[in-house]
């Protein structure tokens, strides 16, 4: 996979933050009194500098806010960044993660090479997190904030620093030990997310179905516990995967089905098997049902679901859960060409079910349905698909969360648990029989678009028809993951779903 462009390392060091050298010291500050012991100490060393900016109203310590001070040699760090954590009672893991992200993002802006993180001091009474969890959260946040996609920028002055070193400081030896354990996990998930962001950000001229398959093979070669098999267009024809083939047949670059497999040591026939399926339309023009030109350049992000699966398999295979995991990525480029599939065509899918094509821009469900059926045939008892599937989902719930639809309440609960762990928010929507009825065709088993209303739900209902016994869930991430979810995020993909799917698998493994 592509490497995150600014290389970040996160370490834990025992000691007081004010005696450690660094270009930037980030300190968490609550908006309500009293100040914690660290803030009091720093305020004293900085000649009441923190107290002064708060009294002036320049810094209210709201979540997502910050204020930069210069130490003038009063402490070892050159600068102090006050990071707002909001009210003590409202503190949660996501506020902490975003605080770490804000700190390293500011370090990139300042072209700083080292940042000390002291955001977690005196938070134990405010949030139910142990030191290991805090270490993972801070490492993930630090990785996220340090990321910039400047691969094609040639002006060296506009490039981000080549490397940033983040150091989490704490004076207690036992806490340092637990923080280090958490950081080791957080670096795996955080860097996997950043690697996924790079592949997602690359344009269609660089990432197409063939080159995406090459990225997956490259990843598998780098991790001993991960295998990669790629079905090319000839093999797709042999297996009669008509959905994937139909979408890709208008492009000069043929489609692929990428299959990544992680198998734990000592696996038996009773080992739980999970399937992760991600839509990877490497560029979506809409096909013959051509999209409007405005904003079409962002259709390189229609591969984001597949990239989320790629990133999750990267992390999962390093974290080594006690379950078998398949990552299936159907990849196609949806283009208008002499060989394109047409409105009115009837496509026979891998399941044997036929689909009347009413709109070639409803292509994601056509490649997903084949991959979902294949996941069940591979023995996956639980299948989660993720896709930038419908604009209707964005209309329904906005750009801050993804839609979640399923045929199994336990699977919904487990995905919600993972969502709570990672801060990648989900919202449960229906996809029951009334929506399935909307997707029935008069001349085939199904059609690929429903009526005017409930488009996210009808799309999910369509996908629900391609499993027989497996538990299945669908995540429609069309509204999230692109151009930053929060002010200050780097432009481009945020790698939504990488940590979510990883947490889902790890939680599933424990149960």
N, C-alpha and C positions, 0 to 999 in steps of 0.2 A: 504494500500500500504506500501511498504518498506520505512522506514524513511531514510533521508539522514544521512550518518554515522557521519560526523562532524556536530553537531547542530550549526546553525548560527542564531544570532539575529541581526537585523539592527534597530537602533534608530536614532533619530535626536536630537541634543543638541545645544542650543543657546550658543554662545561664540566664542572666538578666538581660533583657533586650537593649537596655541603655548602655551596656558596656561592650556590646558587639558591634563591629564595624559593618557598614552597609550603605548603599546609595539611598535607600528608602526604608523607613520603619513604619509599618502599617499597624495602627492600634484601634481596636474596637471601642466605640463610645456609645453609651446609651443616652437616649434623649431625656430620660427622667433622672432625678437625683436619688441617692447620692452617687457620685462617681466611684468607680471601682479603685482598688488600691494601686493598680498600675497607672491609671490615668492621673490619680493624685500625685504619684511620684514624678511622672513626666511633667506634669503641670508645674511642679515645684522647680524641677531642673531647668525648665524652659522659661523661668521667670514669669509664671502665671500666664504663659502664652495661650494655653488651651482655654482657660477661664475667660480670657479677654475676647477671643473670637466668639465664644458662646454668648457673652454679654452683649457684644455688638450685634448679635443676630446673624452673623456671617455663617454660622454653622449650627443647625438645629438637631443634627444627629439622626435625621430620618433615614430609614433604610434606603440604600442606593445613593446617599449623599456622601460627600467627602470634603475635606479642607486640607490644604497643603501648608505646612509650616517649615521654616528653615531653622536648623538647630544652632547655627553659628558657633559650632565647636563645643556646645554645652553637653552634648552626648556624642557617642561615637558615630552614629548614623548622620548622614549629611542632611536628610530631610525627614520630616515626620508627616505621615498621612493619617489624618483622623478619618475613620470609616464609620459612618452612621449605622447603628444596629437597631434603632427605634426604641420602643418601650421594652423594658425587661420582660414583662409578662407575655409579650407578643413574639419574643425571639424564637426562631425555629431553625431547622437545619438548612433550609434554603436561604435564609437571610445570611447565615454564616458562609455558605458556599458563594453567594453573590458578593459578599464582602471581600473574600479572598480573590475572586475574579476581578473586582474593581481595583484592588491593590496592584495586581500584576499588570492589568491593563494600563494603569497610570504609570507603572514602571516602564512599559514599552513606549508610551508617549514621551517620557522624559529621557528615553534612551539609557535608562539605568541598567546596570548589569547585575545588581543584587538587591533583593528586597527581603526584609525581616518581617515575619508575620506574627503578630501578637494580638490576634483577634479573639482568642478563646479564653483569655484570662477572666476568672470569676464569673463564668457563665453557668456553672453547675446547678445553681439554684433557679436558673431561668429556663433551662431546656434539658430534657431527659436524654442526654447523649453521653456515652462513655468516651474515654480518651481515644480509643481505637477508632470509633465512629467519627470523632472530630478530626483525627488525622486524615482519614479518607476524604471527608468533606472538604477540608482545606486544600488537600492536594488536587482534587478534582477542580475546585474553583480556581486555583492558581494556574493549572494547565489551560483551563478555558480562557481566562483573561489574557494570558500571554500570547494567544494565537492571533496571527494576522495572515491573510492570504495575499501575499505580494509576489507570487511566483513569476508573474509576467511583467513586473515593474523593473525597468532597467536602470533608472536613476538611483544611484547608490545612496544619495541623501534622503531618498524617500523610503528606503528599505528599513524594516524593523531590525532591532539588534539580533545578532546571530544566536546569542545565548543569554538566558536569564537564569540566575540562581536564586531560588526562594528558600529561605531558612525559617522554619517554625521554631520559635524559642519558648522554653519553659524552664523554670528553676528547679522542678521536682523530678528526681531520677525515675521514680515509678511511672509518672505521667509521660516522660520522654520515651520510655520503653514502649508504652502502649500507643503513643502517637506514631512511632516508627512503624509499628505493625499496620496501622491504618494507612499510613502514607504509601506503604508498599502496594496495597490494594488500590488506593486512589490513583497512583501513577499508572497502573495498568488500565483502569477504566478511563482516566482522563486523557491519556495519550492515545488510546484506541478511539475515543471520541474525536480528538484533533486530527488523527490520521483520516478518519471518515470524512471530516469536514473538507480536507484537502481534495479527496477524490470527488466529493459532491460538488465542490466549487469549480472543478476543471470543466472546460467547455466541451461541447459535442464534437469539436474537431480533435480533441485529445481522448476523451472517454466515449467509446461506443461499445456495443456488445462484445466485440472481440477483444478490445483493449481492457475492458472491465474484467473479462474472464482471465486475462493475463495478470491483472492485479491480484485477483483471488488466488491464482496458482502461486504467485510470488509470496503472498502471505502464508499460504500453507507450507511452502518450502522453508519458511523461517521459524515455524513452530512445529516441533516433532509430533505433538498430539493432534494435529489438524491435517485432514486429507481434503483434496479438492478433485472433483470430477467435473468435466464440462461436456455437456451434450451439444454438439454442433447442429447445423440445420439439417444435415443428412440423418443424424440420429433422431432428431425431433420428428422428421418425416416418418422414420421407421416406427417410432413409438406412437405416431398419430396424435401429436400434440398440436392440434389445429388452431388453438387460440393463440399461442405464441407465434406460430408460423404466419398466421393471418396478419397480425399487427406488424411483423417485421418484413413482410414480403415487398413492400414498396420502397425499401431502402437498399442502397448499394452495399451496405454492411449487413450481413445476415444475422439473425437472432441466435441467442445462446441460452441454455439453462445451466446455471452454475450451481453445483451441489457441494457444499462444504460439510464435513462430518467430523465431529469430536466424539471420541469414544473413551470413557474413563478406564483406567487400569482395572482389570478384574471384572469387566462387564459380563453379564450373563443374559439369557433370554428374558429374565425378569427385571432387568434394569430399565427404569422408566426412560422413554424416548420422547423427546420434544422436537417439534418442527417449527422453525422460524422462517417465514416466507416474506420476501420483500420485493415490491415492484421496482424495476429498474428500466424505465423508459428513458434511455440516455439522451434523447431529445424528442420532444413531442410537438410536432407542427399541427397536430390534429388530423393529419392524413387528408383524405379528400374532403372531409368535413373540416376545412381549414380554420384554424384559430385566427382571431384578429391580429394584425401585425404589432399593435402596441403591446409591449411587455413580453413578446414572444421569446426574447433573448433569455428570459428567466426559465424557459422550459428545459434548460439543462438540469434544473433541479427536480425534474420529474423522476429522476432515479433515486431520490432521497430515501425511499423505503428500502430499496435494495442495499443502499450504502449503510443504512442503519443495521441491517442484518450482517453485512460484511464486518462492520465495526464490532458488533456484539460477539460474533464468532472469534474475532481477534482477542477480545477480553476473556470470553468464556474458556477458550482453549488454554489460556495462561492461568486462570483461576482454578481450573480442574474440578468442576462439580461432579457429583456421583450420579450422573445421568448422561445418557447419550443425547447429543444434540445435532440435528441437521439444520443447516442454513441453506435455503433454496432461494436463488435469485434469478427469476426469469428476466432476461435482458433483451430489449428490442428497441429499434429506432422507428418512430411512427412518422413516415414521410409520404407525401403525395408523389406517386411515380407511376410508370406504365404498368407495374405489377401490383399496385396497391389494392388492398381489399376495399370493397365498395359498400355503401348503404344498399341494403336489399340482399346482400350475400347471406348465405346460411353456412355457418361454420360448425364442423363437428369437433368437439373438444376431446381431450384425452379421456375424460370420463365416459364418452360415448354420447353425451347429451348434445343436442343441436341448439345453436343460437342464431337467431335472426339479427343481423347487424342493421341497426337503424341510424347509428351515428358512429363514424370511425374515430371520433374523439373520445368515445367511452371505451378506450383501449386497455386501460390498466386492469380492469376486471377480466378482460379476455386472456391476458398473460397470467394473471394470478390464479384463475380457475384451474388451469392445467397444472400449475405448480402445487396448489393445495391438494388436488387429487393425488399427485405423485408423492407428496409428503405422507399421505395416509398409506399408500402402497408400500412405502419404505418402513412402515411400522410405527409412525408417530401417533401416539395416543392423545397428545395435546398439540394443537397447531395454532400459532398466532401469526396472522399476516399483518403487514404494515405498509401503508401506501399513501402517497399524495393523490388521493383518489377523486375527491369531488369538491368543486367550488361550493356546493350546497352545504357542506359541513362548515365551511368558513362563515357562510351566511347565518347558519344556525347558532354557532357557539363562539365565533370570533377567532382571533389569532393567538390566544394565550393558552389554548389547550387543544388536545386531539379528541376526536370522537371514538368511543369504544362500543362495539356491538358484539354479541356472542350468543351461542346456543347453550351456554353452561354458566350457571351463577357462580360456581366455585372458581372457574377460570377468571370471571370478572373480578371476584374478590382478590385473587392472587395478583392480577394486574394492577388493581387499585393499591394493593400493599406495596408493590414495586414502585408505583407512581409516588406514593407517600415517601418512600425511601430516597428517591432521586430528585424529586421536585419537578419532574416532567409530567404535567397534569393531564388527566384523562376525564372525560365526561361520558357517562353511560347513556346511550341512545337505543331505541328499539329497532329490531329487524325481524319481527315475527311474521305470521302467515299473511296478514293483510298486505304487507309489503312484498311478500313473495308473489301474491296474486297480481300485483302491479307489473311483475317482470315476466309474466307468461305471454307467449306469442300465439297468434292464431295459426301460424304456418310452421312453427318449430317448437321445441320444448320451452325455450326461453327467448327473450329479446334482450339486447344489451343496454337499453335505456328504459326508464319508467316514465311516469307522468310528470307534471310540472312540480308537484309538491313532494317534500321528503326525499330529495335526491340522494342524500348520504345514506338514508335508511334503506331505500330500494337497491342501491348499489351493494350494500352489505347483505341484503336478503338474497340477491343474485349469487354472491359468493357462498352463502350458506348452503346452497344446493349442490356443492361439489365435495362434500364429505358424507360418509355413511355412518360411521360409529364414533369417529374421533371428536373430542372436545375441540371447539374451534372458537377463535375470537379474531375480530378485525379491528385494527386501529387506523382511522382516517386522519392522517397528519397533514392534510392539505393546508391548514391554517398556521402551522407552526414550523419552525426549523429553518426559515429563510430570512435573511436580512436582520437577524438579531431579534430576540424576544424582548429585550430590555434596552433602555437608553444606555449608550456606551458600549454595547456589544459590537464586536468587529463585524463589518459587512459580510454577507454571504451566509453559508450554511452554519447552523449551530449544532449539527450532528444530533438532532433530536432522535431519541429512540435507542441510541447505543447503550447508554447506562440503564435505561428503562428495561430493555430486553435482557440485559445482563443480570440485573437485579431479579427479574422474574425467574430466570433460569436458576440462579443461585438459591433463591428462596424455595423454589420448587424442589431443588435437590435436597435441601435440608428436611423437607417434609415427606 
